Amino acid sequence: MRKCRLASGPPQRQPVYSAEGGNGRPLPANWQKLPCNFPKGCIIMIKSGTFQLSSIRRAGIKGEADIYNCGVDCLSENQGKLTAEENLEKKAREMLEEKEADARMRTYTGPMGKLITVMLCLWTVFQLYFTTIGSISAINLRAFHCIFLLVFTFLLFPTYKKEKRVRKLPPIWDAACILLTIGAFGYLIVNYSQIAATGGRVSEPELWIAAAGLLLVFEAARRASGNLMILALIFLGYNWFGEYLPGLLGHNGFTLKRVLITQFWGTQGILGTGIGVSATYIFMFVVFGAFLKHSGFSDFINDFSLTLVGRTSGGPAKVAVVASALLGMINGSAIANVATTGTITIPLMKRAGYRKEFAGAVEAVASTGGQFCPPIMGAVGFVMAEFLSISYTAVMLAAFVPAFLYYLGLLFSVHFEAKRLGLSGLAKENIPEASRVLKQQGHLVIPLVCLLGLMFAGYTPLFSAVMSIFATVAASWLRKETRMGLDKITTAAVEGARSAISVGVCCVVIGVIIGTVTLSSIGLNMGYLILSVVENNNIYLTGLLVMIMSTILGMGVPGVAAYVIVQAVAVPVLIESGTLPITAHLFCLIYACLSNITPPVAMSAYVAAGIAGSDQTRTGIWAVRLGLIGFIIPFFFLNNPILLIGVDKTAAMSATAWAAFTASLGTIALVAALEGWVIKNAGVPERLLLAAACPLLLYADTLTDAIGFGCFGLVVVYQFLRRGKTARAT
């Protein structure tokens, strides 16, 4: 490593002052702002002992640099030495590549790279046009969408993990897969109307086309989501081996011809509901999230979170919760959110004094909850509204209280842990001024306001999403610093389209699952089977079995795709038991999302553990503990949906507000019992009282509320008196 001074010209070899602020040595006055001209190939590392902060700047830097109380090291990249921050980012990338196929995409050089960029932009334009003002049949839109998905999967996703990622041209076998994809689905587009007019009669060559199309879908799914491919393969096999199963689990058996017609030529298979939501809601909102990101919205979220909670006890962890929640609800991928925001938030929490397992778990839990958190819900809310044939506003309002309680529990877990460890917040000097943040970046909220305003005004979610994309570009031009030029717009369009590929492929192969469920009626049969086992149609025992089913089906699958699966398999079971449809959908959605932090396949928690350098199992257990309220809440609205705003038509708004208030106290009581802290350390009797207060306050009833208030109040009063006694003694 060579050290250099802040001065005009190239870096010098003489050592810099070893001053890092606060070491008792005065710094030269000319270190406040000096002209600099660092060459490319350097990493400028600015450290401040005063503020305990570190930042990285890449050369070349020209002009003036604002330096305060700091020393500067210039590290030559040619020496092959990586900073701690770079090592962390590298580790995060490796963890993400291991857990999520999106991070393993190929990179093309030369003309092929430019061609793929153009193709991704054209795909985005195609989707924007035909989901708004363009005219195209639903089946043709789905078929074209499927062609784009499979072609880009074979172009960008490697055949095997250790394949060479940087290429000039795709391998010959992928070129063959692309040609077969265009041929099979192109034939479907041209001939679908004719085949539909004949009542679904197909020739033998058309059966071979269907078989080829199905194989191509499974190969694409293998690359994009291996776990889901295996699950779909099991369901596909069930079409034939199901006739050998006894009782309600079995069926009469189906011919190969009937299965192929259902899965390829019908509207209940790979061109069914799954790809329908991918071609509309998922694609639009993924692209919207990419545009928000490149407008600078992510930076605004981080800065705004700092101004809100940065100075409170355990401020860094609370910043992580708020920022990860807001970003998680936009990108819809808990794993990707952990890998991106976690490289910033997890080291910040560790430096603040939190244990590494705790820091990793906080990031995982916060990122996971964004998938069912209004107002965007990772696009899954729009899909739910489509399935239920209700407005998105109704879905968003219903999900508000459960999401609020989830994050309330996480914030208080962080707060009580900070109090117990004696941790403080960030110094005032490290917190940006709220007025400055709002002045410089507040305009970036306009797209979200536009989105919600249009939907509340009665416009469709698709129209609202498209208009919000345009609003994002327009809002960015309000300030020079955030202005999106053609390069940023292109980058956002390309990134959005790339991000939609893996989720889209998951939705295509989910069509195989839905097609099997429709053909064999296994969803209803499982419902009847569970209800026959459960005595007296016990809704809570049924809910427990459905929770297990939803968690298993959601493991290793993106949030939206997981929901599409569980709504086909698990939701009918709850509806058969007498649960309201929207309640059943929310119940299954929450558990499908929470599978990201549920061992043994807690993928979000395991990625966070890799970044934190902690044990995966312990981090997963901590994640379940921190997100425990999320596992409990659905059972309290299962049979009494008063916590779901607008669902119980007989309940007054005041009753829902009171139920939400008592549930909030119950959430705090549960967290306090787990952390062993309210005002000060809580003993075993206090923690038992708090644990007892939790279900009493969560359950909406006057008597239970009164008893719960009594238990909670008794602990608070006792701790208050103890604290006063301790203060007088000192």
Buried (B, 14 or more C-beta within 10 A) or exposed (E): EBBBBBEEEEBBEEEBBEBBBEBEEEBEEEBEEBEBBBBEBBBBBBBBBBBBBBEBBEBEBEEEBEBBBBBBBBBBBEEEEBBEBBEBBEBBEEBBBBBBBBBBBBEBEEEBBEEBBEBBBEBBEBBBEBBBEEEBEEBBBBBBBBBBBBBBBBBBBBBEEEEEEEBEEBBEEBEEBBEBBEBBBEBBBEBBEEBBEEEEEBEEEBBEBBBBBBEBBBBBBBBBBEBBBEBBBEBBEBBEEBEEEEEBEBBEEBEEEBBBBBBBBBBBBBBBBBBBBBBBBBBBBBBBBBBBBBBBBBBBBBBBBBBBBBBBBBBBBBBBBBBBBBBBBBBBBBBBBBBBBBBBBBBBBBEBBBBBBBBBBBBBBBBBBBBBBBBBBBBBBBBBBBBBEBBBBBBBBBBBBBBBBBBBBBBBBBBBBBBBBEBEBBBEEBBBEBEEBBEBBBBBBBBBEBBBBBBEEEBBBBBBBBBBBEBBBBBBEEBEEBEBEEEBBBBBBBBBBBBBBBBBBBBBBBBBBBBBBBBBBBBBBBBBBBBEEBEEEEBEBBBEBBBEBBBBBBBBBBBBBBBBBBBBBBBBBBBBBEBBBBBBBBBBBBBBBBBBBBBEBBBBBBBBBBBBBBBBBBBBBBBBBBBBBBBBBBBBBBBBBBBBBBBBEEBEEEEBEBBBEBBBBBBBBBBBBBBBBBBBEBEEEBBBBBBBBBBBBBBBEEEBBEBBBEBBEBBBEBBEEBEEEEEEEE
